[in-house]
Each structure stands twice: as C-alpha cells, then as structure tokens.
C-alpha cells in the first residue's frame, strides 16, 4: 500500500502563488512597514487582494470563496506572511471555521 501524499500543485495554482509573490514584492514591501507604523488599515491592499482572488481564499464557493488545494493555500499563506507577519488583517485570506461562523455565514 502506497502511503505517499501527492503535494504537486496544478499549473493554475502555481500561477496564483506567483501572482501573490509578485504582489508582495511590488505592492506590499514598499509600504507595509510605514502602514504598520501608522497603524493604518490597508484598504487599497485589501482591494488588490480581492482583485487577485486571494481575499477569503479558504471560503467555500457557496460563500463567495475560491477554494484551492491545501498545498496551494499553504504556499499563498507563506507568501503573505513574508511581509504581513505583524499585520492582523492579512488573515483575511483565511476563513473562520464552520463552527465559528455566524448562522448567516453558514446559510
């Protein structure tokens, strides 16, 4: 019996990871320290995250999300945490667990 897990990431998801990496390098790195210092909510960056398709990445499709494989999700999270490590809002990529969602979120 083969107990190996396949962690290959499809090409479409690899492109998403590269897009996130480029977004971090191009749009986040130049401004994140100053934004954190001013305790500024990064509305523009959040809007860009929505356009890229990574805002609410872990949400099921029926809740407006665009779920990806676990390996892709992990790599996107790693990319975001390179420069958003101290910013509490970057976790917008993640979704609350079903047990922590409100009844409106579950319906």
ZABA-263625 format. One record per residue: residue number from 0; residue in one letter; x, y, z of N, C-alpha, C in turn. Coordinates in Angstrom, 3 decimals, always signed. Layout:
REM ZABA-263625
NODE  num  residu       npx       npy       npz      capx      capy      capz       cpx       cpy       cpz
NODE  NUM       A         X         Y         Z         X         Y         Z         X         Y         Z
...
This chain:
REM ZABA-263625
NODE  num  residu       npx       npy       npz      capx      capy      capz       cpx       cpy       cpz
NODE    0       X    +0.839    -1.170    +0.000    +0.000    +0.000    +0.000    +0.891    +1.243    +0.000
NODE    1       X    +0.609    +2.171    -0.900    +1.385    +3.399    -1.029    +0.844    +4.449    -0.069
NODE    2       X    +1.687    +4.929    +0.845    +1.236    +5.905    +1.832    +1.740    +7.311    +1.521
NODE    3       X    +2.250    +7.525    +0.313    +2.758    +8.836    -0.058    +1.611    +9.778    -0.408
NODE    4       X    +1.760   +11.008    -0.006    +0.770   +12.039    -0.304    +1.292   +12.864    -1.472
NODE    5       X    +0.417   +13.176    -2.392    +0.802   +13.957    -3.553    +0.643   +15.451    -3.242
NODE    6       X    +1.767   +16.166    -3.217    +1.735   +17.598    -2.947    +1.980   +18.421    -4.208
NODE    7       X    +1.821   +17.807    -5.373    +2.003   +18.554    -6.608    +0.912   +19.610    -6.719
NODE    8       X    +1.319   +20.767    -7.167    +0.382   +21.878    -7.302    +0.110   +22.086    -8.786
NODE    9       X    -1.172   +22.082    -9.169    -1.505   +22.291   -10.584    -0.978   +23.637   -11.094
NODE   10       X    -0.766   +23.729   -12.391    -0.205   +24.935   -13.000    -1.026   +26.188   -12.678
NODE   11       X    -2.327   +26.077   -12.690    -3.185   +27.227   -12.390    -2.916   +27.759   -10.981
NODE   12       X    -2.743   +26.853   -10.033    -2.458   +27.270    -8.663    -1.030   +27.797    -8.524
NODE   13       X    -0.092   +27.250    -9.293    +1.272   +27.779    -9.291    +1.280   +29.223    -9.779
NODE   14       X    +0.440   +29.517   -10.769    +0.329   +30.896   -11.267    -0.233   +31.823   -10.185
NODE   15       X    -1.196   +31.330    -9.415    -1.746   +32.119    -8.316    -0.665   +32.424    -7.280
NODE   16       X    +0.119   +31.435    -6.927    +1.205   +31.615    -5.956    +2.201   +32.653    -6.475
NODE   17       X    +2.554   +32.568    -7.749    +3.488   +33.536    -8.329    +2.870   +34.934    -8.346
NODE   18       X    +1.581   +35.024    -8.609    +0.894   +36.314    -8.596    +0.948   +36.932    -7.205
NODE   19       X    +0.738   +36.115    -6.188    +0.809   +36.600    -4.804    +2.230   +37.055    -4.491
NODE   20       X    +3.215   +36.270    -4.903    +4.622   +36.630    -4.674    +4.937   +37.980    -5.329
NODE   21       X    +4.490   +38.167    -6.558    +4.714   +39.427    -7.269    +4.000   +40.588    -6.576
NODE   22       X    +2.775   +40.352    -6.127    +2.002   +41.362    -5.404    +2.743   +41.816    -4.143
NODE   23       X    +3.260   +40.861    -3.399    +4.001   +41.173    -2.172    +5.224   +42.022    -2.500
NODE   24       X    +5.998   +41.569    -3.476    +7.235   +42.278    -3.818    +6.976   +43.663    -4.397
NODE   25       X    +5.974   +43.784    -5.244    +5.704   +45.030    -5.960    +4.888   +46.036    -5.140
NODE   26       X    +3.841   +45.540    -4.449    +2.880   +46.450    -3.831    +2.927   +46.506    -2.306
NODE   27       X    +3.368   +45.437    -1.686    +3.327   +45.387    -0.215    +4.643   +45.815    +0.406
NODE   28       X    +5.731   +45.215    -0.017    +7.034   +45.508    +0.596    +7.331   +47.003    +0.691
NODE   29       X    +7.065   +47.766    -0.366    +7.416   +49.191    -0.295    +6.617   +49.991    +0.746
NODE   30       X    +5.450   +49.494    +1.180    +4.586   +50.312    +2.039    +4.235   +49.694    +3.389
NODE   31       X    +4.464   +48.419    +3.575    +3.933   +47.729    +4.750    +4.503   +48.245    +6.071
NODE   32       X    +5.794   +48.529    +6.129    +6.368   +49.000    +7.399    +5.773   +50.333    +7.816
NODE   33       X    +5.660   +51.254    +6.880    +5.087   +52.564    +7.199    +3.614   +52.432    +7.592
NODE   34       X    +2.871   +51.578    +6.900    +1.460   +51.378    +7.228    +1.318   +50.810    +8.632
NODE   35       X    +2.138   +49.839    +8.964    +2.080   +49.247   +10.302    +2.492   +50.266   +11.358
NODE   36       X    +3.486   +51.070   +11.048    +3.932   +52.099   +11.996    +2.813   +53.104   +12.274
NODE   37       X    +2.045   +53.469   +11.251    +0.932   +54.407   +11.413    -0.342   +53.710   +11.883
NODE   38       X    -0.275   +52.377   +12.031    -1.445   +51.597   +12.414    -2.603   +51.843   +11.439
NODE   39       X    -2.251   +51.871   +10.170    -3.191   +52.184    +9.097    -3.769   +50.900    +8.502
NODE   40       X    -5.075   +50.873    +8.349    -5.725   +49.739    +7.696    -5.461   +49.832    +6.192
NODE   41       X    -4.956   +48.777    +5.593    -4.524   +48.835    +4.195    -5.661   +48.589    +3.194
NODE   42       X    -6.587   +49.490    +3.152    -7.761   +49.317    +2.299    -7.387   +49.051    +0.842
NODE   43       X    -6.426   +49.797    +0.323    -6.012   +49.620    -1.072    -5.449   +48.214    -1.300
NODE   44       X    -4.629   +47.747    -0.361    -4.051   +46.408    -0.500    -5.127   +45.330    -0.402
NODE   45       X    -6.087   +45.533    +0.472    -7.191   +44.578    +0.596    -7.969   +44.524    -0.722
NODE   46       X    -8.226   +45.667    -1.320    -8.929   +45.697    -2.611    -8.123   +44.955    -3.676
NODE   47       X    -6.801   +45.127    -3.656    -5.952   +44.407    -4.601    -6.011   +42.900    -4.340
NODE   48       X    -6.054   +42.515    -3.068    -6.165   +41.099    -2.735    -7.472   +40.523    -3.283
NODE   49       X    -8.530   +41.314    -3.217    -9.817   +40.869    -3.766    -9.723   +40.701    -5.275
NODE   50       X    -9.072   +41.656    -5.949    -8.922   +41.577    -7.402    -8.095   +40.371    -7.821
NODE   51       X    -7.048   +40.085    -7.057    -6.195   +38.932    -7.346    -6.955   +37.634    -7.115
NODE   52       X    -7.909   +37.664    -6.194    -8.691   +36.469    -5.904    -8.218   +35.716    -4.683
NODE   53       X    -7.498   +36.392    -3.794    -6.999   +35.699    -2.604    -7.677   +36.156    -1.323
NODE   54       X    -8.571   +37.095    -1.404    -9.300   +37.547    -0.215   -10.401   +36.530    +0.061
NODE   55       X   -10.354   +35.891    +1.216   -11.328   +34.847    +1.525   -11.041   +33.554    +0.778
NODE   56       X    -9.794   +33.305    +0.500    -9.382   +32.157    -0.305    -9.895   +30.832    +0.243
NODE   57       X    -9.990   +30.714    +1.545   -10.378   +29.438    +2.145   -11.889   +29.264    +2.254
NODE   58       X   -12.639   +30.277    +1.859   -14.101   +30.142    +1.928   -14.602   +29.194    +0.847
NODE   59       X   -15.608   +28.397    +1.159   -16.211   +27.560    +0.126   -16.867   +28.440    -0.950
NODE   60       X   -17.017   +27.910    -2.138   -17.598   +28.676    -3.243   -18.981   +29.225    -2.907
NODE   61       X   -19.785   +28.458    -2.176   -21.139   +28.915    -1.862   -21.143   +30.150    -0.961
NODE   62       X   -19.986   +30.477    -0.361   -19.869   +31.683    +0.457   -19.027   +32.745    -0.238
NODE   63       X   -18.825   +32.593    -1.538   -18.098   +33.591    -2.317   -16.603   +33.370    -2.388
NODE   64       X   -16.142   +32.238    -1.927   -14.713   +31.951    -1.946   -14.282   +31.268    -3.227
NODE   65       X   -12.996   +31.052    -3.329   -12.414   +30.346    -4.465   -11.426   +29.331    -3.913
NODE   66       X   -11.944   +28.227    -3.378   -11.080   +27.269    -2.697    -9.977   +26.713    -3.607
NODE   67       X    -8.833   +26.489    -3.012    -7.695   +25.906    -3.704    -7.238   +24.692    -2.905
NODE   68       X    -6.282   +23.960    -3.446    -5.751   +22.803    -2.733    -5.027   +23.263    -1.470
NODE   69       X    -4.887   +22.357    -0.529    -4.188   +22.683    +0.713    -2.739   +23.109    +0.454
NODE   70       X    -1.978   +22.401    -0.393    -0.608   +22.871    -0.648    -0.563   +24.289    -1.230
NODE   71       X    -1.489   +24.628    -2.097    -1.542   +25.977    -2.657    -1.876   +26.976    -1.565
NODE   72       X    -2.865   +26.671    -0.759    -3.265   +27.555    +0.334    -2.091   +27.824    +1.277
NODE   73       X    -1.340   +26.783    +1.593    -0.185   +26.919    +2.483    +0.852   +27.841    +1.852
NODE   74       X    +1.122   +27.659    +0.569    +2.139   +28.496    -0.078    +1.678   +29.947    -0.208
NODE   75       X    +0.401   +30.171    -0.487    -0.120   +31.543    -0.535    +0.023   +32.187    +0.849
NODE   76       X    -0.321   +31.446    +1.890    -0.200   +31.952    +3.255    +1.254   +32.269    +3.588
NODE   77       X    +2.179   +31.410    +3.167    +3.603   +31.670    +3.395    +4.043   +32.950    +2.698
NODE   78       X    +3.606   +33.134    +1.458    +3.970   +34.345    +0.721    +3.443   +35.585    +1.431
NODE   79       X    +2.203   +35.545    +1.857    +1.617   +36.691    +2.544    +2.328   +36.980    +3.855
NODE   80       X    +2.716   +35.953    +4.558    +3.334   +36.157    +5.865    +4.762   +36.670    +5.762
NODE   81       X    +5.362   +36.644    +4.565    +6.716   +37.195    +4.422    +6.755   +38.658    +4.838
NODE   82       X    +5.728   +39.413    +4.518    +5.731   +40.833    +4.857    +4.535   +41.282    +5.658
NODE   83       X    +3.536   +40.448    +5.768    +2.363   +40.807    +6.559    +2.433   +40.184    +7.941
NODE   84       X    +3.561   +39.694    +8.342    +3.686   +38.914    +9.578    +3.127   +39.604   +10.812
NODE   85       X    +3.217   +40.925   +10.886    +2.718   +41.629   +12.063    +1.359   +42.274   +11.833
NODE   86       X    +0.849   +42.160   +10.653    -0.415   +42.817   +10.330    -1.576   +41.850   +10.571
NODE   87       X    -2.457   +42.162   +11.508    -3.542   +41.234   +11.834    -4.553   +41.059   +10.717
NODE   88       X    -4.666   +41.998    +9.802    -5.684   +41.934    +8.756    -5.332   +41.000    +7.626
NODE   89       X    -4.055   +40.601    +7.465    -3.715   +39.758    +6.329    -4.420   +38.415    +6.398
NODE   90       X    -4.852   +38.050    +7.589    -5.538   +36.773    +7.736    -6.883   +36.771    +7.028
NODE   91       X    -7.214   +37.865    +6.346    -8.439   +37.914    +5.561    -8.471   +36.823    +4.504
NODE   92       X    -7.311   +36.289    +4.187    -7.245   +35.188    +3.233    -7.908   +33.964    +3.832
NODE   93       X    -7.762   +33.843    +5.130    -8.319   +32.686    +5.816    -9.797   +32.891    +6.089
NODE   94       X   -10.463   +31.822    +6.419   -11.887   +31.893    +6.740   -12.102   +31.324    +8.131
NODE   95       X   -13.108   +31.824    +8.837   -13.405   +31.215   +10.133   -13.849   +29.772    +9.929
NODE   96       X   -13.556   +28.935   +10.901   -14.016   +27.560   +10.793   -15.538   +27.558   +10.845
NODE   97       X   -16.125   +26.528   +10.314   -17.587   +26.476   +10.246   -18.219   +26.669   +11.618
NODE   98       X   -17.588   +26.107   +12.646   -18.166   +26.221   +13.987   -18.107   +27.652   +14.516
NODE   99       X   -17.214   +28.485   +13.964   -17.081   +29.857   +14.445   -17.830   +30.850   +13.547
NODE  100       X   -18.438   +30.375   +12.476   -19.181   +31.266   +11.597   -20.541   +31.591   +12.218
NODE  101       X   -21.060   +32.736   +11.873   -22.397   +33.070   +12.322   -23.399   +32.253   +11.533
NODE  102       X   -24.620   +32.205   +11.994   -25.649   +31.448   +11.256   -25.823   +32.021    +9.863
NODE  103       X   -25.677   +33.331    +9.684   -25.787   +33.944    +8.373   -24.654   +33.459    +7.455
NODE  104       X   -23.455   +33.335    +8.002   -22.327   +32.855    +7.214   -22.515   +31.395    +6.828
NODE  105       X   -23.166   +30.605    +7.674   -23.369   +29.192    +7.392   -24.516   +28.959    +6.432
NODE  106       X   -25.453   +29.897    +6.350   -26.620   +29.681    +5.484   -26.410   +30.232    +4.099
